[in-house]
């Protein structure tokens, strides 16, 4: 089973990035961040 807390932590990191950088930059890289989140969650599933 995948640990949901990993997704929650990544979600919090996105909000932190959203506050640290301009909204436009965040919007441009949003899909990239989601892709990274998905890959990290998949990796965590493989190792767990």
C-alpha positions in Angstrom: 0.0 0.0 0.0 1.2 3.5 -0.8 1.7 5.8 2.2 -0.7 8.7 1.8 1.5 11.0 3.9 4.0 11.2 1.1 1.4 12.7 -1.2 0.3 15.0 1.6 3.9 16.2 2.1 4.4 16.8 -1.6 1.1 18.7 -1.7 2.3 20.9 1.1 5.6 21.5 -0.8 3.6 22.7 -3.8 1.8 25.2 -1.7 5.1 26.3 -0.3 6.5 26.7 -3.8 3.4 28.6 -4.8 4.1 31.1 -2.0 7.9 31.4 -2.7 7.7 32.0 -6.5 5.5 33.9 -8.8 2.1 32.4 -9.7 2.9 32.5 -13.4 6.0 30.4 -12.9 4.1 28.0 -10.8 1.4 27.6 -13.4 4.0 26.9 -16.1 5.7 24.2 -14.0 2.5 22.8 -12.5 2.2 19.8 -14.8 5.9 19.1 -14.3 5.5 19.1 -10.5 2.4 16.8 -10.7 4.4 14.4 -12.9 7.3 14.4 -10.4 4.7 13.7 -7.6 3.3 10.8 -9.5 6.7 9.3 -10.1 7.8 9.8 -6.5 4.6 8.1 -5.2 5.1 5.2 -7.7 8.7 4.8 -6.5 7.5 4.8 -2.9 5.0 2.1 -3.7 7.7 0.0 -5.3 10.1 0.3 -2.3 7.4 -0.2 0.4 
